[in-house]
Amino acid sequence: MAEGVDGGAIEGGSPGVGADTSLISTPAPDTTGAENGSLLDWRGGFDPEIRSNPTLAKYANANEAAKALIHLSQLQGRSIQIPQGEASPEEWARVWEKLGRPKAPGDYQVKPPDLPEGVTWDTEMQAQFLETAHALGLNQSQAQALMDFEGRRVTQAMKLMEGRQAQAQVDAKRALAQEFGAAAPRKLEEARLLFTQLVAGRFGGEYGMRAAEKLNNSELGSDPDVVASFSALFSMLDEGQFVESAWGGVQTSPDVLESRKNELLARQFDAKTSPADKQTIQSELQGIYRQLAVVREAQERRTAGAGRR
């Protein structure tokens, strides 16, 4: 027998209209969005802080997100992580090597740059440069590019120097012409002749050779005062006021020629003089004889010129 209850359930029967069905029904799916853990969203099973991350919102489903993760993993294998803060040399070394730096300075495969004729590439300086390049993390192409730049710099510097020297010669010739007029070409040639004696070491020996090299590598070699001085010295030499001596360097007066000649003749016939010394004496005597001839010729020219005046 059944007992009816208003709006209630009938024992052994089916629910009545308006009955509380919460114990026998399934809750409706939550479709309010991923932030509420919707079962319709592929992120629904994630923890709330992960589910709400905006990065995941870019992907329509788990498959796309997985593909992106795999791609990112592949990129990380090829990527370069820049050390932060006060990184150790070892950390930076790993970065430089990924960027192409050789293992050691001696492993750079570089070639010397093209240089102007007469200029030699300094291999010791190259070794120092490669040490620095390695410490800075430069790769092969960067090191070669800097060496090529140095070659261009040296070439440009040589061209500028040659241009200055050419202009200095033009200025010197102009100044000589203003100072000496028609005699300027002769004085320039005389200066050159004396300069060749310095280069050969005939005046001053090694000191003269070094002085000549310094003059040649500077603008002083074209200075009008230097050219005029060399010309005057050459004239003194031509008149016999200088004579080269194998024993005493350079004699500075024509008066010593005869005295020196007599001294050498006495030593040449001295029994104590060795054969090697006699040969040296003979060579110097020949030079004195030539110089005496120059002196006589110069004296004759001066005498003839005085007569014409």
Phi, psi and omega in degrees: 000135184258146178251116181280138177235138181301118180068008184262188181266150177261124184301128180077000180252194180264162183300146177271171179295132179080010181288153176284111184255013186300335182276347184238358183256159176264133181298145178290145179300144178274115182246029184272356178126166185296330182293341177259008177075041181298136178288345178279344178266138183293346179269006189299331182275359182277160173298152185305317183292331177279318183299328183270359180294129184295341180297320181289338182293344181285345186251136184283334182205175183294330181295316178294320179296321179295319177300316179297321180295319178296316179299318179297320179298320178294321178295321180297331178291334180256354185280166179242121179268116180283125180300145180253150176066214181272079181286154180281159176303326180294322178295317179292326179300321178295324177294311182299321181292325175293331179275000173107008178289136177297165181295324184218159179303325181287353181271355176295131176257084183242159177236146180299146179286165175288132182235159177299156179300134180093351179260128182256135178285131183274104183290329178293320177293326177298317180299319178294320178298317182293328174299314180293317179301319180293319180296329180275355177084020182288142176271183185302308185293326179293317179297317180295321180298320179291323177294319178296322177297318179298321177298317178294323179296316179297317179299315179296319179296321178296318179296319179296318180296317179297322178296318178295319180296319179297317179293323178297322178294319178298315180296321180294317179297321179295317180294320178296320179296322179291326183278318189244356177063230183293340181279354184301313180301322181293317180295322178295319179293321178297319178298321179294320179297318179292324179298320179297330177291322176296315180301321181283353180081014181284339178235111179088359178058227181296328178297316179296322179295318180292322178297319179296320179296319179294320177296319183292332182265011179225171179283352178296333180297342178249007180291130182304322180294321179294316180298316180296321179294317179296322178296318179295320178296321178296321178297320178296321177296317181295331180271006176088012180279350173228143174213133181288139180231131178289343184260320188236023178079248183238126175277142191248015179209141178295339181294336183277350184299309181295319180296317180294321179298315181295321179297318181291321179297320179296319180289329182295326182262008177281131182296336181281348181285128181288159178301323180294318179293323179297323179293320177294319179299316181298320179296318179291323178300319178300320177295321179294318179300318179296319182292323176298323178295322177295319180299313181298318180296319179295320179296320179295321178296316180295320180295318180295321179293322178294324179294323180290327179290000000 
